């Protein structure tokens, strides 16, 4: 009787959520693998790990204004301790982001504009608003000596762009491998890649690396666009989307409060008699 009653005990909600999360992850991986070949064939910009910039002339304005973007990032970095680590925003990234080694100041997440964060970088935001079908955008801040292990992105329906902002002097030691191609960041240089190819990052220097990272829909035929939009809509019902969305809002409020306190303290100091 005891064994039967033990087997009939209800499963704790946390355990159920964990099991459901694993099931959804397995389902998601199978679905994205089955979609990849089709989306690759639908691509209007080829299906290579790194994609030529000549397909994206509309991104040149971001490059032309990279120093302004860098300056806005530098102002945000004055409050570095209030910028969350990647895995604090998206717990699913725990394998590739540990400690405070990879911080993310998010401007857009899953197609949603974070108004308070964007107010901290108004020119960057105005430039990003011109990117068609923008999905995510953030300042990606990597600590000295950190290595992001090999991993892959979620869907071939989205492409990723990097613009170098604050790059270590010893640039050859700060690099990304995308499939079999190694790219080294340069200040003001943009490149676009397909993050469903395996990629990993090294910052083997004693300096911080800061880039603007943003994702946008891959240019595809109508069938590819419809499939990608349907997949992204489904994703919004999962914890992969819901948890980061909630966390982004929380960290956005915290950062705004921290900068407001800093401004108030500075104002008090400037008004105090010598």
N, C-alpha and C positions, 0 to 999 in steps of 0.2 A: 504493500500500500504506500509506503513512504516514497519508494522510487517513482511510483505513478504520480503521486502528488507533487513531487519535485519537478517531474517533467512537465506538469501542467501549470507551473508557476508562470505568471505573465512576464514577458520580456520588458526590461526597463526601457523607457522612451529613448534615452541616450544610446543604448545598444541598438535599438531599431534604426535610429537615425544614422548611426555609423554603418550598419549593414546596408541600408538603402543607398547611402552615399557611395559605397563600394560598388554596388550593383549599377548605379547610374554612371559611374566612371567607366566601368567595363562596357556598358552599352554605348556610352559616348565615344570611346576609343574605336569600337567596332564600326560605329556609324561614320565617324570621320575617315577611317581607313577606306570604307566602301565608297565614300564621296570623293576622295582625293583624286582618283584617276579621271573621273568625270569633270570635276572642276578644273583640273589641269588642261583637259582638252578644250574646255570652254574659255580658257584664258586668252585675252587679247594682247598680253604682254609676254608671252612665252611661259615656260615652266622650268626655270632654272633657279638655283639657290640664290644667286645675286642677280638682280634685274637692272638692265641699263637705264640710266637716268633720262635717256632721250624719250622714253615713254611718258615722262612726268614733267613736262616743261612748266606746268602750273606750280610746281614746288620750288621753282627758282627764287620766288620772292622771299621764301623762308631763308634760303641761303644768303640772299642779298642783305638780309637784315639780321644775320646771325649774331653780330656783336651786340645789338640791342637785346636779343633773346638771352645772350650770355650775361649781360648786365642785370637783367631781371632775375635770372637764376641766382646770380651772386647775392642780390639783395635778400632773396628767400633763404639762402644758405646762412645768413646771419642768425637765423633761428633754427639751425641744423638739428638741435636736440628735440625740436617739436615736429620734425618730419618723420613719419613712420617708416619702419622697415617694411619691405615688400610683403613678407609673410604675416605681418600684423594686419595688413589690409586684406590680403587674400591667403587664408590659411592653407589652401591647396599648394602654395609655393614653398612649403616648409623644407622641401628637399633641396631646393636651389638657393634659398635665401635664409641665412642663419645669423643670429645675433643682430647687430646694427650695421652689418657690412654692406647691405644694399638697401638704400632708402629711396622712396618714391614720392615725389610731390605731384599728385594727380590733378590734371586740369580737366580731362574728359575721361569718363569711365563707361564702357559699354554704350557709347553714343550719347551719354548724358553729360551735360556741362555742369561742372562744380563751380557755381557762381562765386562763392567766397574765395576759393583758391584762384580762380581766373582773375579776380580783382587784384590779386597780388602780382599778376603778370599780364597787364592789359594789352601791350603790343603783341606779345606772343600769342595771346588769345585771338586778337584781330586777324593775325596771319593764319592761325589754325582754322578759323571760321571759314576760310576760303578753300580749305581742302575738301574735295567732294567725298561724301560718304565717310566722314571721319568717325572712327569707333572709339579709340582711346588715345590719350596723350599725357605724358608725364615727363618731369625732369628725373632722369635716372642717375643716381648718385652712388658710385661704387668706391668703397674704402680701399686704401692701399693694401696690397698683398692678398686681395681676395680673388677667389676662383669660383665661377659659377659652373657647376658640372654640366655635362652634355644633357640636353633636353630638347623637346620638340613642342611646337605650338599646337593650337587646337584645330584650326581649319585652314585649308588652302584658299578659301574664299576671302581671306584677309591678308594684306601685305603689311610689312613693317618698315619704317624709315628711321634712320638715325642721323642726327646732325651733331657733330663734335662741338662742344662749348668750352669746357675747361679740361684740357688734356695734358697728362704728365709730359714733362720734357723728354723723357726716355720713351718715346712713342712706340718703338718696336716691341717694348715689353708690355704694352697695354693693347690688347688685341681681341678679336673675335674670330672663331672658326665657324664657318657656315658650310656644312657638308665637308668638302675637301679644300675649300677656299679660305684663306686667312686675310682678314681686313684689319688695317690699323686705323684708328680714328685720327683725323686731322681737324684742327679748329676750323669751323666753317664749312666742312665738307659733308655732303649728304650722300648716303647710299640707301638703296631699297633692297629688301630681301624677303624671301619666303621662309617664315620661321617654322614651317612644318618639316623642313630639312633639319636634321640634327645640328645643333649649334652649342657652343660653349664659349666662356669669356674668361680672360685672365687680366688682372691688373698686377703685374709683377714689378710694381714700382713703389716708392714711398710717398706718392702723391695721390690725391683723390681724383677720380675721373667723373666728369659730369657731361651728359649728353641730353638732347631733347629726343625723346622716343615717341613715335606716334604710329597708329595703325589705321588703315583705311581699306575699304572694300576693293578687292582685285577687279580691274576692268574685265568683264566677261560677257559672253552672249546672254541673251534673255533667260534661257533655261538655267544657266549657272547662277545668274543673279537671283532668280526666284528660289532656287534650292538653298542658296546661302542665306537669304533673308528668312526663309522658313526655319532653317537650322538655328540661326541666332535667336529667333523668336522663341523656339523651344528651350534654348539654353536659359532664358530669363526666368523659367519656372524652377530651375535647379539651384542647389546651394552654391554651386560654382559662381553663380551670378548674385544670388540674394545676399549671401554673407558679405562679399566685398562691397556691395552697394550700401549696406547698413554701416559697415566699418568706414567707408569713404566719408560718409556724412559726419560720423563721429569725429574723425581725425580732422576734417575740414573745420568743424566748429572749434576744436581744440587749438588748431593753428591760428585761427582768427583771434581767439581769446589771448593767446600768447603774444601775438604781434601788437594787439591793442594794449596789453599791460606794458610791453616794452616801450611803446610810444608814450604812454602816460608817464612812465618812470623817467624817460628822457626829457619830457616837457617839465616835470617837477624839478629835475636837476638843472635845467637851463634857466628856470625862474628863481632858483635859490640864490640868496645873496652870497657874494664872494667872501 
